[in-house]
């Protein structure tokens, strides 16, 4: 669409020289409102803004052009806030071009318990499969990262909050086992609200299953790198996400078992500032490093080089 005409029409008095590069800041918008307090003007402005063109950064409140956000790996160009990014986009940013061979792409969840709530599990799954290219909350596969072959699993929070049900557990277990057979490092990028309630006990069993597969992988002295991205909680954090030989996190990710509100209500204690953020966890020794999304590929290659050199020395 023609953004120039859209901006001229909707924000009177603001001359747009390069609208695609300089989106209106909140301040500019406020100034416009202050000059034009008529209700009618505000109404028409609201009507004419098409959805999905701009995104407001929750951290610095800047208005970011969506295309710019996409091209910047979903990182705010003003304050470096890391927005959620889809699993496929993330894989694309990490592996060598065309090297990713997806595993179990067709594996999909079934409603084993016949779960009924406000809406059924089946209707939720059907709607999500229609809306996205995902079959479940994780994509797994073997790929090249620099000179190394790795078994890579990437979760997607957009699919039922990245919750771990039977499919997430099974796909990750198969990935880890394939990594063990191939003698390859395993890298899992986790973002999740925890176990999938719709699958009850079957979800909880995935915690033990994935952890056991990782134990066999570790017995072969193969490295496992766990990367935590916002948000990462509960059953996922309490199983494979916290078992990395190396645990990395993106900046300012929220990471924990129970959420801060639950902890505060239960303990009645005042929580320290920055509680459950990557920075807080790094200070307290739970994670090993915080890595910016744009530096992740280069950093991972460096760690993989280091592990490979170590394995040669041991072998
Ligand atoms: Zn920002």
py3Dmol code that shows the C-alpha trace and the ligand (Angstrom):
import py3Dmol

protein = """\
ATOM      1  CA  UNK A   1       0.000   0.000   0.000  1.00  0.00           C
ATOM      2  CA  UNK A   2       1.040   3.600  -0.439  1.00  0.00           C
ATOM      3  CA  UNK A   3       2.331   4.590   2.993  1.00  0.00           C
ATOM      4  CA  UNK A   4       3.061   8.196   1.963  1.00  0.00           C
ATOM      5  CA  UNK A   5      -0.538   8.968   1.238  1.00  0.00           C
ATOM      6  CA  UNK A   6      -1.624   7.104   4.375  1.00  0.00           C
ATOM      7  CA  UNK A   7       0.592   9.250   6.563  1.00  0.00           C
ATOM      8  CA  UNK A   8      -0.339  12.517   4.874  1.00  0.00           C
ATOM      9  CA  UNK A   9      -3.972  11.740   5.197  1.00  0.00           C
ATOM     10  CA  UNK A  10      -3.866  10.667   8.809  1.00  0.00           C
ATOM     11  CA  UNK A  11      -1.317  12.853  10.542  1.00  0.00           C
ATOM     12  CA  UNK A  12      -2.009  16.421   9.564  1.00  0.00           C
ATOM     13  CA  UNK A  13       0.798  18.892   9.992  1.00  0.00           C
ATOM     14  CA  UNK A  14       3.537  16.266   9.989  1.00  0.00           C
ATOM     15  CA  UNK A  15       5.457  16.450   6.748  1.00  0.00           C
ATOM     16  CA  UNK A  16       6.694  12.992   5.904  1.00  0.00           C
ATOM     17  CA  UNK A  17       9.919  13.113   3.951  1.00  0.00           C
ATOM     18  CA  UNK A  18      10.810   9.458   4.373  1.00  0.00           C
ATOM     19  CA  UNK A  19       7.787   7.820   5.947  1.00  0.00           C
ATOM     20  CA  UNK A  20       9.116   4.298   5.648  1.00  0.00           C
ATOM     21  CA  UNK A  21      12.225   5.126   7.624  1.00  0.00           C
ATOM     22  CA  UNK A  22      10.910   7.622  10.139  1.00  0.00           C
ATOM     23  CA  UNK A  23       7.682   6.442  11.706  1.00  0.00           C
ATOM     24  CA  UNK A  24       5.877   8.944  13.920  1.00  0.00           C
ATOM     25  CA  UNK A  25       7.056   8.784  17.509  1.00  0.00           C
ATOM     26  CA  UNK A  26       4.595   8.805  20.372  1.00  0.00           C
ATOM     27  CA  UNK A  27       5.615  12.404  21.057  1.00  0.00           C
ATOM     28  CA  UNK A  28       4.779  13.486  17.528  1.00  0.00           C
ATOM     29  CA  UNK A  29       1.420  11.790  17.764  1.00  0.00           C
ATOM     30  CA  UNK A  30       0.710  13.508  21.066  1.00  0.00           C
ATOM     31  CA  UNK A  31       1.663  16.883  19.623  1.00  0.00           C
ATOM     32  CA  UNK A  32      -0.730  16.300  16.774  1.00  0.00           C
ATOM     33  CA  UNK A  33      -3.499  15.480  19.217  1.00  0.00           C
ATOM     34  CA  UNK A  34      -2.714  18.579  21.287  1.00  0.00           C
ATOM     35  CA  UNK A  35      -3.045  20.776  18.217  1.00  0.00           C
ATOM     36  CA  UNK A  36      -6.192  19.093  17.012  1.00  0.00           C
ATOM     37  CA  UNK A  37      -8.370  18.273  19.944  1.00  0.00           C
ATOM     38  CA  UNK A  38     -11.531  17.770  17.874  1.00  0.00           C
ATOM     39  CA  UNK A  39     -13.049  14.382  18.548  1.00  0.00           C
ATOM     40  CA  UNK A  40     -13.927  13.876  14.893  1.00  0.00           C
ATOM     41  CA  UNK A  41     -10.309  14.104  13.784  1.00  0.00           C
ATOM     42  CA  UNK A  42      -9.217  11.489  16.272  1.00  0.00           C
ATOM     43  CA  UNK A  43     -11.983   9.186  15.230  1.00  0.00           C
ATOM     44  CA  UNK A  44     -11.114   9.334  11.552  1.00  0.00           C
ATOM     45  CA  UNK A  45      -7.430   8.782  12.343  1.00  0.00           C
ATOM     46  CA  UNK A  46      -8.278   5.632  14.240  1.00  0.00           C
ATOM     47  CA  UNK A  47     -10.366   4.312  11.389  1.00  0.00           C
ATOM     48  CA  UNK A  48      -7.701   4.860   8.777  1.00  0.00           C
ATOM     49  CA  UNK A  49      -4.751   3.164  10.476  1.00  0.00           C
ATOM     50  CA  UNK A  50      -4.483  -0.267   8.926  1.00  0.00           C
ATOM     51  CA  UNK A  51      -3.585  -3.032  11.302  1.00  0.00           C
ATOM     52  CA  UNK A  52      -0.206  -4.727  11.079  1.00  0.00           C
ATOM     53  CA  UNK A  53       1.726  -1.805   9.654  1.00  0.00           C
ATOM     54  CA  UNK A  54       3.258  -0.399  12.812  1.00  0.00           C
ATOM     55  CA  UNK A  55       4.142  -2.004  16.107  1.00  0.00           C
ATOM     56  CA  UNK A  56       4.599  -0.131  19.357  1.00  0.00           C
ATOM     57  CA  UNK A  57       7.669  -1.246  21.273  1.00  0.00           C
ATOM     58  CA  UNK A  58       6.568  -2.266  24.794  1.00  0.00           C
ATOM     59  CA  UNK A  59       9.931  -1.209  26.168  1.00  0.00           C
ATOM     60  CA  UNK A  60      10.691   2.245  24.669  1.00  0.00           C
ATOM     61  CA  UNK A  61       7.202   2.907  23.214  1.00  0.00           C
ATOM     62  CA  UNK A  62       8.618   3.827  19.808  1.00  0.00           C
ATOM     63  CA  UNK A  63       6.418   3.134  16.797  1.00  0.00           C
ATOM     64  CA  UNK A  64       8.298   0.750  14.518  1.00  0.00           C
ATOM     65  CA  UNK A  65       7.460   0.059  10.914  1.00  0.00           C
ATOM     66  CA  UNK A  66       6.688  -3.688  10.755  1.00  0.00           C
ATOM     67  CA  UNK A  67       8.865  -4.225   7.703  1.00  0.00           C
ATOM     68  CA  UNK A  68      11.791  -2.669   9.550  1.00  0.00           C
ATOM     69  CA  UNK A  69      11.102  -4.945  12.525  1.00  0.00           C
ATOM     70  CA  UNK A  70      11.022  -8.017  10.263  1.00  0.00           C
ATOM     71  CA  UNK A  71      14.289  -7.062   8.611  1.00  0.00           C
ATOM     72  CA  UNK A  72      15.885  -6.538  12.025  1.00  0.00           C
ATOM     73  CA  UNK A  73      15.139 -10.079  13.329  1.00  0.00           C
ATOM     74  CA  UNK A  74      12.232  -8.648  15.378  1.00  0.00           C
ATOM     75  CA  UNK A  75      14.524  -6.475  17.484  1.00  0.00           C
ATOM     76  CA  UNK A  76      13.536  -2.880  18.258  1.00  0.00           C
ATOM     77  CA  UNK A  77      15.992  -0.659  16.331  1.00  0.00           C
ATOM     78  CA  UNK A  78      15.697   2.020  19.030  1.00  0.00           C
ATOM     79  CA  UNK A  79      16.197   0.103  22.290  1.00  0.00           C
ATOM     80  CA  UNK A  80      17.149  -3.481  21.260  1.00  0.00           C
ATOM     81  CA  UNK A  81      13.996  -4.970  22.810  1.00  0.00           C
ATOM     82  CA  UNK A  82      13.696  -8.553  21.559  1.00  0.00           C
ATOM     83  CA  UNK A  83      10.159  -9.211  20.260  1.00  0.00           C
ATOM     84  CA  UNK A  84       8.969 -12.820  19.875  1.00  0.00           C
ATOM     85  CA  UNK A  85      10.160 -14.394  16.635  1.00  0.00           C
ATOM     86  CA  UNK A  86       8.695 -17.420  14.837  1.00  0.00           C
ATOM     87  CA  UNK A  87      10.576 -20.739  14.911  1.00  0.00           C
ATOM     88  CA  UNK A  88      11.147 -20.807  11.145  1.00  0.00           C
ATOM     89  CA  UNK A  89      12.496 -17.255  11.044  1.00  0.00           C
ATOM     90  CA  UNK A  90      14.799 -18.061  13.910  1.00  0.00           C
ATOM     91  CA  UNK A  91      16.116 -21.230  12.248  1.00  0.00           C
ATOM     92  CA  UNK A  92      16.731 -19.227   9.078  1.00  0.00           C
ATOM     93  CA  UNK A  93      18.829 -16.739  11.071  1.00  0.00           C
ATOM     94  CA  UNK A  94      21.009 -19.463  12.588  1.00  0.00           C
ATOM     95  CA  UNK A  95      21.815 -22.191  10.071  1.00  0.00           C
ATOM     96  CA  UNK A  96      23.713 -22.318   6.791  1.00  0.00           C
ATOM     97  CA  UNK A  97      21.410 -21.631   3.851  1.00  0.00           C
ATOM     98  CA  UNK A  98      19.377 -24.646   2.708  1.00  0.00           C
ATOM     99  CA  UNK A  99      21.130 -26.946   5.192  1.00  0.00           C
ATOM    100  CA  UNK A 100      18.161 -27.558   7.511  1.00  0.00           C
ATOM    101  CA  UNK A 101      16.613 -31.011   7.119  1.00  0.00           C
ATOM    102  CA  UNK A 102      13.414 -31.051   9.122  1.00  0.00           C
ATOM    103  CA  UNK A 103      12.497 -34.165  11.099  1.00  0.00           C
ATOM    104  CA  UNK A 104       8.968 -35.399  11.834  1.00  0.00           C
ATOM    105  CA  UNK A 105       7.406 -32.418  10.051  1.00  0.00           C
ATOM    106  CA  UNK A 106       4.002 -34.101   9.865  1.00  0.00           C
ATOM    107  CA  UNK A 107       3.748 -35.175  13.513  1.00  0.00           C
ATOM    108  CA  UNK A 108       0.643 -33.619  15.055  1.00  0.00           C
ATOM    109  CA  UNK A 109      -1.075 -33.737  18.447  1.00  0.00           C
ATOM    110  CA  UNK A 110      -4.234 -35.705  19.096  1.00  0.00           C
ATOM    111  CA  UNK A 111      -6.814 -35.075  21.769  1.00  0.00           C
ATOM    112  CA  UNK A 112      -6.077 -38.187  23.850  1.00  0.00           C
ATOM    113  CA  UNK A 113      -8.088 -37.109  26.872  1.00  0.00           C
ATOM    114  CA  UNK A 114     -11.136 -35.786  25.004  1.00  0.00           C
ATOM    115  CA  UNK A 115     -10.491 -32.465  26.748  1.00  0.00           C
ATOM    116  CA  UNK A 116     -13.464 -30.173  27.096  1.00  0.00           C
ATOM    117  CA  UNK A 117     -13.274 -26.635  28.410  1.00  0.00           C
ATOM    118  CA  UNK A 118     -14.405 -23.227  27.197  1.00  0.00           C
ATOM    119  CA  UNK A 119     -13.277 -24.534  23.820  1.00  0.00           C
ATOM    120  CA  UNK A 120     -12.086 -28.055  23.008  1.00  0.00           C
ATOM    121  CA  UNK A 121      -8.438 -28.984  22.508  1.00  0.00           C
ATOM    122  CA  UNK A 122      -9.230 -30.220  19.015  1.00  0.00           C
ATOM    123  CA  UNK A 123     -10.808 -26.921  17.956  1.00  0.00           C
ATOM    124  CA  UNK A 124      -7.786 -25.023  19.272  1.00  0.00           C
ATOM    125  CA  UNK A 125      -5.370 -27.274  17.383  1.00  0.00           C
ATOM    126  CA  UNK A 126      -7.401 -27.021  14.178  1.00  0.00           C
ATOM    127  CA  UNK A 127      -7.514 -23.211  14.374  1.00  0.00           C
ATOM    128  CA  UNK A 128      -3.762 -22.964  14.975  1.00  0.00           C
ATOM    129  CA  UNK A 129      -2.899 -25.332  12.139  1.00  0.00           C
ATOM    130  CA  UNK A 130      -5.038 -23.227   9.809  1.00  0.00           C
ATOM    131  CA  UNK A 131      -3.513 -19.947  10.996  1.00  0.00           C
ATOM    132  CA  UNK A 132       0.167 -20.959  10.842  1.00  0.00           C
ATOM    133  CA  UNK A 133       2.477 -23.333   9.002  1.00  0.00           C
ATOM    134  CA  UNK A 134       3.166 -25.122  12.275  1.00  0.00           C
ATOM    135  CA  UNK A 135       1.832 -28.527  13.291  1.00  0.00           C
ATOM    136  CA  UNK A 136       2.939 -28.071  16.900  1.00  0.00           C
ATOM    137  CA  UNK A 137       5.072 -25.873  19.147  1.00  0.00           C
ATOM    138  CA  UNK A 138       8.508 -27.122  18.061  1.00  0.00           C
ATOM    139  CA  UNK A 139      10.439 -27.568  14.823  1.00  0.00           C
ATOM    140  CA  UNK A 140      13.335 -30.022  14.857  1.00  0.00           C
ATOM    141  CA  UNK A 141      15.978 -31.006  12.342  1.00  0.00           C
ATOM    142  CA  UNK A 142      19.601 -31.594  11.466  1.00  0.00           C
ATOM    143  CA  UNK A 143      21.531 -28.731   9.975  1.00  0.00           C
ATOM    144  CA  UNK A 144      24.880 -27.083   9.445  1.00  0.00           C
ATOM    145  CA  UNK A 145      25.999 -24.276  11.682  1.00  0.00           C
ATOM    146  CA  UNK A 146      29.355 -22.978  10.456  1.00  0.00           C
ATOM    147  CA  UNK A 147      31.496 -26.076   9.968  1.00  0.00           C
ATOM    148  CA  UNK A 148      29.442 -28.174  12.390  1.00  0.00           C
ATOM    149  CA  UNK A 149      26.516 -30.549  12.013  1.00  0.00           C
ATOM    150  CA  UNK A 150      24.014 -29.961  14.807  1.00  0.00           C
ATOM    151  CA  UNK A 151      20.684 -31.378  15.957  1.00  0.00           C
ATOM    152  CA  UNK A 152      18.559 -28.247  16.333  1.00  0.00           C
ATOM    153  CA  UNK A 153      15.159 -27.864  18.013  1.00  0.00           C
ATOM    154  CA  UNK A 154      13.382 -24.505  18.062  1.00  0.00           C
ATOM    155  CA  UNK A 155      10.164 -23.809  19.965  1.00  0.00           C
ATOM    156  CA  UNK A 156       7.479 -21.343  18.871  1.00  0.00           C
ATOM    157  CA  UNK A 157       5.522 -19.480  21.553  1.00  0.00           C
ATOM    158  CA  UNK A 158       2.838 -18.655  18.986  1.00  0.00           C
ATOM    159  CA  UNK A 159       1.557 -22.258  19.079  1.00  0.00           C
ATOM    160  CA  UNK A 160      -0.461 -22.658  22.311  1.00  0.00           C
ATOM    161  CA  UNK A 161       2.082 -20.645  24.300  1.00  0.00           C
ATOM    162  CA  UNK A 162       4.908 -22.992  23.308  1.00  0.00           C
ATOM    163  CA  UNK A 163       3.363 -25.563  25.617  1.00  0.00           C
ATOM    164  CA  UNK A 164       4.925 -29.020  25.810  1.00  0.00           C
ATOM    165  CA  UNK A 165       2.594 -31.880  24.970  1.00  0.00           C
ATOM    166  CA  UNK A 166       3.310 -35.357  23.600  1.00  0.00           C
ATOM    167  CA  UNK A 167       4.400 -34.071  20.192  1.00  0.00           C
ATOM    168  CA  UNK A 168       6.877 -31.505  21.534  1.00  0.00           C
ATOM    169  CA  UNK A 169       8.332 -34.154  23.874  1.00  0.00           C
ATOM    170  CA  UNK A 170       8.471 -36.857  21.197  1.00  0.00           C
ATOM    171  CA  UNK A 171       9.982 -34.611  18.509  1.00  0.00           C
ATOM    172  CA  UNK A 172      12.667 -33.348  20.884  1.00  0.00           C
ATOM    173  CA  UNK A 173      13.418 -36.858  22.163  1.00  0.00           C
ATOM    174  CA  UNK A 174      13.857 -38.151  18.610  1.00  0.00           C
ATOM    175  CA  UNK A 175      16.069 -35.149  17.832  1.00  0.00           C
ATOM    176  CA  UNK A 176      18.279 -35.774  20.853  1.00  0.00           C
ATOM    177  CA  UNK A 177      18.500 -39.510  20.025  1.00  0.00           C
ATOM    178  CA  UNK A 178      19.443 -38.687  16.433  1.00  0.00           C
ATOM    179  CA  UNK A 179      22.127 -36.333  17.787  1.00  0.00           C
ATOM    180  CA  UNK A 180      23.422 -39.118  20.042  1.00  0.00           C
ATOM    181  CA  UNK A 181      23.549 -41.609  17.138  1.00  0.00           C
ATOM    182  CA  UNK A 182      25.251 -39.118  14.835  1.00  0.00           C
ATOM    183  CA  UNK A 183      27.679 -37.924  17.496  1.00  0.00           C
ATOM    184  CA  UNK A 184      26.408 -34.335  17.051  1.00  0.00           C
ATOM    185  CA  UNK A 185      25.844 -31.493  19.508  1.00  0.00           C
ATOM    186  CA  UNK A 186      22.211 -30.772  20.392  1.00  0.00           C
ATOM    187  CA  UNK A 187      20.938 -27.185  20.503  1.00  0.00           C
ATOM    188  CA  UNK A 188      17.430 -26.471  21.796  1.00  0.00           C
ATOM    189  CA  UNK A 189      15.911 -23.003  21.836  1.00  0.00           C
ATOM    190  CA  UNK A 190      13.098 -22.927  24.376  1.00  0.00           C
ATOM    191  CA  UNK A 191      10.211 -20.560  24.862  1.00  0.00           C
ATOM    192  CA  UNK A 192       7.242 -21.948  26.716  1.00  0.00           C
ATOM    193  CA  UNK A 193       4.567 -21.449  29.319  1.00  0.00           C
ATOM    194  CA  UNK A 194       5.187 -25.041  30.472  1.00  0.00           C
ATOM    195  CA  UNK A 195       3.443 -28.390  30.128  1.00  0.00           C
ATOM    196  CA  UNK A 196       0.311 -28.522  27.966  1.00  0.00           C
ATOM    197  CA  UNK A 197      -2.693 -28.744  30.262  1.00  0.00           C
ATOM    198  CA  UNK A 198      -4.891 -30.280  27.538  1.00  0.00           C
ATOM    199  CA  UNK A 199      -2.780 -33.440  27.677  1.00  0.00           C
ATOM    200  CA  UNK A 200      -2.553 -33.728  31.464  1.00  0.00           C
ATOM    201  CA  UNK A 201      -0.200 -36.455  32.655  1.00  0.00           C
ATOM    202  CA  UNK A 202       0.970 -37.180  29.091  1.00  0.00           C
ATOM    203  CA  UNK A 203       2.558 -33.722  29.074  1.00  0.00           C
ATOM    204  CA  UNK A 204       4.298 -34.260  32.386  1.00  0.00           C
ATOM    205  CA  UNK A 205       5.786 -37.539  31.137  1.00  0.00           C
ATOM    206  CA  UNK A 206       7.643 -35.586  28.449  1.00  0.00           C
ATOM    207  CA  UNK A 207       9.785 -33.990  31.148  1.00  0.00           C
ATOM    208  CA  UNK A 208      11.248 -37.377  32.119  1.00  0.00           C
ATOM    209  CA  UNK A 209      11.469 -38.613  28.531  1.00  0.00           C
ATOM    210  CA  UNK A 210      13.440 -35.636  27.195  1.00  0.00           C
ATOM    211  CA  UNK A 211      15.690 -35.582  30.283  1.00  0.00           C
ATOM    212  CA  UNK A 212      16.493 -39.291  29.886  1.00  0.00           C
ATOM    213  CA  UNK A 213      17.359 -38.830  26.203  1.00  0.00           C
ATOM    214  CA  UNK A 214      19.697 -35.986  27.179  1.00  0.00           C
ATOM    215  CA  UNK A 215      21.356 -38.208  29.788  1.00  0.00           C
ATOM    216  CA  UNK A 216      22.240 -40.774  27.064  1.00  0.00           C
ATOM    217  CA  UNK A 217      23.521 -37.916  24.892  1.00  0.00           C
ATOM    218  CA  UNK A 218      25.696 -36.708  27.789  1.00  0.00           C
ATOM    219  CA  UNK A 219      27.025 -40.243  28.399  1.00  0.00           C
ATOM    220  CA  UNK A 220      28.565 -40.059  24.932  1.00  0.00           C
ATOM    221  CA  UNK A 221      30.277 -36.842  26.032  1.00  0.00           C
ATOM    222  CA  UNK A 222      28.408 -34.797  23.444  1.00  0.00           C
ATOM    223  CA  UNK A 223      27.582 -31.142  24.145  1.00  0.00           C
ATOM    224  CA  UNK A 224      24.066 -29.839  24.656  1.00  0.00           C
ATOM    225  CA  UNK A 225      23.474 -26.100  24.393  1.00  0.00           C
ATOM    226  CA  UNK A 226      20.189 -24.782  25.787  1.00  0.00           C
ATOM    227  CA  UNK A 227      19.046 -21.308  24.753  1.00  0.00           C
ATOM    228  CA  UNK A 228      16.319 -19.613  26.769  1.00  0.00           C
ATOM    229  CA  UNK A 229      14.173 -16.971  25.128  1.00  0.00           C
ATOM    230  CA  UNK A 230      11.323 -14.897  26.487  1.00  0.00           C
ATOM    231  CA  UNK A 231       9.252 -16.279  28.161  1.00  0.00           C
ATOM    232  CA  UNK A 232      10.498 -19.625  29.436  1.00  0.00           C
ATOM    233  CA  UNK A 233       8.652 -21.182  32.360  1.00  0.00           C
ATOM    234  CA  UNK A 234       7.420 -24.214  34.277  1.00  0.00           C
ATOM    235  CA  UNK A 235       7.682 -27.786  32.929  1.00  0.00           C
ATOM    236  CA  UNK A 236      10.014 -26.874  30.071  1.00  0.00           C
ATOM    237  CA  UNK A 237      12.314 -24.888  32.343  1.00  0.00           C
ATOM    238  CA  UNK A 238      12.134 -27.725  34.874  1.00  0.00           C
ATOM    239  CA  UNK A 239      13.308 -30.309  32.328  1.00  0.00           C
ATOM    240  CA  UNK A 240      15.420 -30.009  29.180  1.00  0.00           C
ATOM    241  CA  UNK A 241      15.784 -26.190  29.162  1.00  0.00           C
ATOM    242  CA  UNK A 242      17.824 -26.162  32.357  1.00  0.00           C
ATOM    243  CA  UNK A 243      19.950 -29.234  31.539  1.00  0.00           C
ATOM    244  CA  UNK A 244      22.361 -27.589  29.085  1.00  0.00           C
ATOM    245  CA  UNK A 245      26.098 -28.053  29.393  1.00  0.00           C
ATOM    246  CA  UNK A 246      25.984 -24.453  28.308  1.00  0.00           C
ATOM    247  CA  UNK A 247      22.903 -22.344  29.019  1.00  0.00           C
ATOM    248  CA  UNK A 248      22.465 -19.113  27.089  1.00  0.00           C
ATOM    249  CA  UNK A 249      19.643 -16.577  27.149  1.00  0.00           C
ATOM    250  CA  UNK A 250      18.493 -13.634  25.092  1.00  0.00           C
ATOM    251  CA  UNK A 251      18.619 -10.203  26.799  1.00  0.00           C
ATOM    252  CA  UNK A 252      15.824  -9.395  29.267  1.00  0.00           C
ATOM    253  CA  UNK A 253      14.053 -12.743  28.797  1.00  0.00           C
ATOM    254  CA  UNK A 254      11.728 -13.774  31.635  1.00  0.00           C
ATOM    255  CA  UNK A 255      12.821 -17.181  32.901  1.00  0.00           C
ATOM    256  CA  UNK A 256      11.617 -19.225  35.864  1.00  0.00           C
ATOM    257  CA  UNK A 257       9.532 -22.075  37.194  1.00  0.00           C
ATOM    258  CA  UNK A 258       6.475 -20.371  38.734  1.00  0.00           C
ATOM    259  CA  UNK A 259       5.676 -16.804  37.667  1.00  0.00           C
ATOM    260  CA  UNK A 260       6.619 -13.818  39.877  1.00  0.00           C
ATOM    261  CA  UNK A 261       3.011 -13.119  40.902  1.00  0.00           C
ATOM    262  CA  UNK A 262       2.508 -16.676  42.157  1.00  0.00           C
ATOM    263  CA  UNK A 263       5.781 -16.564  44.089  1.00  0.00           C
ATOM    264  CA  UNK A 264       4.919 -13.207  45.609  1.00  0.00           C
ATOM    265  CA  UNK A 265       1.450 -14.375  46.659  1.00  0.00           C
ATOM    266  CA  UNK A 266       2.784 -17.623  48.113  1.00  0.00           C
ATOM    267  CA  UNK A 267       5.809 -16.292  49.976  1.00  0.00           C
ATOM    268  CA  UNK A 268       4.366 -12.858  50.806  1.00  0.00           C
ATOM    269  CA  UNK A 269       7.900 -11.571  50.221  1.00  0.00           C
ATOM    270  CA  UNK A 270       8.974  -8.533  48.253  1.00  0.00           C
ATOM    271  CA  UNK A 271      10.792  -9.741  45.126  1.00  0.00           C
ATOM    272  CA  UNK A 272      14.132  -8.136  44.237  1.00  0.00           C
ATOM    273  CA  UNK A 273      14.300  -5.815  41.207  1.00  0.00           C
ATOM    274  CA  UNK A 274      14.887  -7.619  37.910  1.00  0.00           C
ATOM    275  CA  UNK A 275      13.707 -10.922  39.436  1.00  0.00           C
ATOM    276  CA  UNK A 276      13.612 -13.773  36.867  1.00  0.00           C
ATOM    277  CA  UNK A 277      15.222 -11.774  34.055  1.00  0.00           C
ATOM    278  CA  UNK A 278      18.211 -13.154  32.128  1.00  0.00           C
ATOM    279  CA  UNK A 279      20.418 -10.488  33.710  1.00  0.00           C
ATOM    280  CA  UNK A 280      19.331 -11.467  37.236  1.00  0.00           C
ATOM    281  CA  UNK A 281      19.895 -15.173  36.508  1.00  0.00           C
ATOM    282  CA  UNK A 282      23.333 -14.509  35.036  1.00  0.00           C
ATOM    283  CA  UNK A 283      24.305 -12.619  38.201  1.00  0.00           C
ATOM    284  CA  UNK A 284      23.116 -15.583  40.280  1.00  0.00           C
ATOM    285  CA  UNK A 285      24.865 -18.261  38.210  1.00  0.00           C
ATOM    286  CA  UNK A 286      21.865 -20.037  36.672  1.00  0.00           C
ATOM    287  CA  UNK A 287      22.845 -19.215  33.102  1.00  0.00           C
ATOM    288  CA  UNK A 288      26.256 -18.910  31.477  1.00  0.00           C
ATOM    289  CA  UNK A 289      25.873 -15.983  29.085  1.00  0.00           C
ATOM    290  CA  UNK A 290      23.413 -13.512  27.592  1.00  0.00           C
ATOM    291  CA  UNK A 291      23.635 -13.369  23.826  1.00  0.00           C
ATOM    292  CA  UNK A 292      21.986 -10.778  21.578  1.00  0.00           C
ATOM    293  CA  UNK A 293      19.828 -12.360  18.860  1.00  0.00           C
ATOM    294  CA  UNK A 294      21.947 -10.890  16.089  1.00  0.00           C
ATOM    295  CA  UNK A 295      25.128 -12.317  17.595  1.00  0.00           C
ATOM    296  CA  UNK A 296      23.657 -15.748  18.335  1.00  0.00           C
ATOM    297  CA  UNK A 297      24.872 -17.535  15.199  1.00  0.00           C
ATOM    298  CA  UNK A 298      28.451 -16.266  15.507  1.00  0.00           C
ATOM    299  CA  UNK A 299      28.543 -17.023  19.242  1.00  0.00           C
ATOM    300  CA  UNK A 300      27.159 -20.545  18.749  1.00  0.00           C
ATOM    301  CA  UNK A 301      29.763 -21.293  16.102  1.00  0.00           C
ATOM    302  CA  UNK A 302      32.459 -20.135  18.518  1.00  0.00           C
ATOM    303  CA  UNK A 303      31.129 -22.419  21.278  1.00  0.00           C
ATOM    304  CA  UNK A 304      30.820 -25.341  18.854  1.00  0.00           C
ATOM    305  CA  UNK A 305      34.437 -24.822  17.726  1.00  0.00           C
ATOM    306  CA  UNK A 306      35.469 -24.846  21.361  1.00  0.00           C
ATOM    307  CA  UNK A 307      33.533 -28.055  22.144  1.00  0.00           C
ATOM    308  CA  UNK A 308      34.896 -29.772  19.002  1.00  0.00           C
ATOM    309  CA  UNK A 309      38.479 -28.890  19.961  1.00  0.00           C
ATOM    310  CA  UNK A 310      37.837 -30.235  23.471  1.00  0.00           C
ATOM    311  CA  UNK A 311      36.399 -33.504  22.111  1.00  0.00           C
ATOM    312  CA  UNK A 312      39.476 -34.011  19.902  1.00  0.00           C
ATOM    313  CA  UNK A 313      41.720 -33.595  22.935  1.00  0.00           C
ATOM    314  CA  UNK A 314      39.670 -36.086  24.974  1.00  0.00           C
ATOM    315  CA  UNK A 315      39.430 -38.588  22.089  1.00  0.00           C
TER     316      UNK A 315
END
"""
ligand_1 = """\
1
ZN
Zn 12.135 -0.214 21.775
"""
view = py3Dmol.view(width=600, height=400)
view.addModel(protein, "pdb")
view.setStyle({"model": 0}, {"cartoon": {"style": "trace"}})
view.addModel(ligand_1, "xyz")
view.setStyle({"model": 1}, {"stick": {}})
view.zoomTo()
view.show()
